Amino acid sequence: MNTGPSDGGSTITVTGNGFLTTPFCQFDGSNTLGTSVSSTTVQCITPSHTAASVFVSVSNNGVDYPTSSVLYTFYGI
């Protein structure tokens, strides 16, 4: 399981396929820009969030997110 502090700023890596050069990462409905490492790997910087487990998805257009996602847990600091 991926975890990080609730104040954000952690880098997480999401793997999949078909990622374009400017991916978007969505944490519990909050969109952030991602960094494309390759067509199968994206890095996302976590936003600040209350302590909770949330789903993270990656989109090529910032609108259409897949139903598959990664679980990420923000913990209180």
URLINNOR-V36391 format. One record per residue. N is the residue number from 1. RES is the residue in one small letter. PHI is phi in radians with two decimals (none if undefined). PSI is psi in degrees with one decimal (* if undefined). OMEGA is omega in degrees with one decimal (NA if undefined). Layout:
N_RES_PHI_PSI_OMEGA ; N_RES_PHI_PSI_OMEGA
This chain:
1_m_none_140.7_176.5 ; 2_n_-1.52_134.1_178.7 ; 3_t_-2.41_157.4_176.5 ; 4_g_-2.97_170.0_-176.2 ; 5_p_-1.23_151.9_-177.4 ; 6_s_-1.22_-14.0_177.1 ; 7_d_-1.40_-1.4_174.9 ; 8_g_1.35_-169.8_177.9 ; 9_g_1.59_0.2_178.7 ; 10_s_-1.48_147.0_176.5 ; 11_t_-1.72_127.0_174.7 ; 12_i_-2.09_153.7_179.9 ; 13_t_-1.94_129.8_178.7 ; 14_v_-2.05_130.1_178.3 ; 15_t_-1.92_149.6_-179.6 ; 16_g_-3.05_-137.5_175.2 ; 17_n_-2.71_155.9_177.3 ; 18_g_1.34_19.2_178.8 ; 19_f_-1.26_138.3_178.3 ; 20_l_-1.65_-175.4_-173.2 ; 21_t_-1.26_-22.4_178.8 ; 22_t_-2.21_79.0_-179.7 ; 23_p_-1.40_160.5_174.1 ; 24_f_-2.04_142.6_177.4 ; 25_c_-1.96_139.0_178.7 ; 26_q_-2.11_122.0_177.3 ; 27_f_-1.94_106.7_175.7 ; 28_d_0.90_41.3_178.2 ; 29_g_1.58_-7.1_179.0 ; 30_s_-1.72_119.5_-177.7 ; 31_n_-1.56_138.7_173.3 ; 32_t_-2.37_156.9_175.0 ; 33_l_-1.31_140.4_175.7 ; 34_g_-1.84_176.3_176.2 ; 35_t_-2.10_123.6_179.1 ; 36_s_-1.38_123.0_175.1 ; 37_v_-1.62_-38.5_177.1 ; 38_s_-2.82_-178.2_178.8 ; 39_s_-1.22_-7.6_180.0 ; 40_t_-2.09_-0.5_-175.8 ; 41_t_-2.43_131.4_177.3 ; 42_v_-2.25_142.5_172.6 ; 43_q_-1.89_136.3_-179.4 ; 44_c_-2.15_141.4_174.1 ; 45_i_-1.72_126.6_-177.4 ; 46_t_-1.24_138.5_173.1 ; 47_p_-1.42_172.4_172.3 ; 48_s_-1.27_147.3_-175.9 ; 49_h_-2.82_149.0_175.2 ; 50_t_-1.10_156.7_179.5 ; 51_a_-1.05_118.7_-178.4 ; 52_a_-3.09_163.8_171.3 ; 53_s_-1.68_130.7_-177.1 ; 54_v_-2.33_162.5_176.1 ; 55_f_-1.65_142.4_178.2 ; 56_v_-2.05_128.9_176.8 ; 57_s_-2.23_158.3_178.8 ; 58_v_-2.13_137.8_-179.2 ; 59_s_-2.30_148.8_176.1 ; 60_n_-1.46_-19.7_-176.6 ; 61_n_-2.13_-1.1_178.9 ; 62_g_1.34_6.0_-179.4 ; 63_v_-2.14_-51.3_-176.3 ; 64_d_-1.65_106.5_179.6 ; 65_y_-1.85_141.5_179.6 ; 66_p_-1.24_162.7_176.7 ; 67_t_-1.34_-20.7_176.7 ; 68_s_-1.41_143.6_-178.1 ; 69_s_-2.72_172.9_-179.1 ; 70_v_-1.96_139.7_177.7 ; 71_l_-1.49_132.4_178.7 ; 72_y_-2.28_136.9_-179.6 ; 73_t_-2.00_121.6_172.4 ; 74_f_-1.55_131.9_176.4 ; 75_y_-2.01_150.7_-180.0 ; 76_g_-1.19_149.7_179.4 ; 77_i_-2.03_*_NA
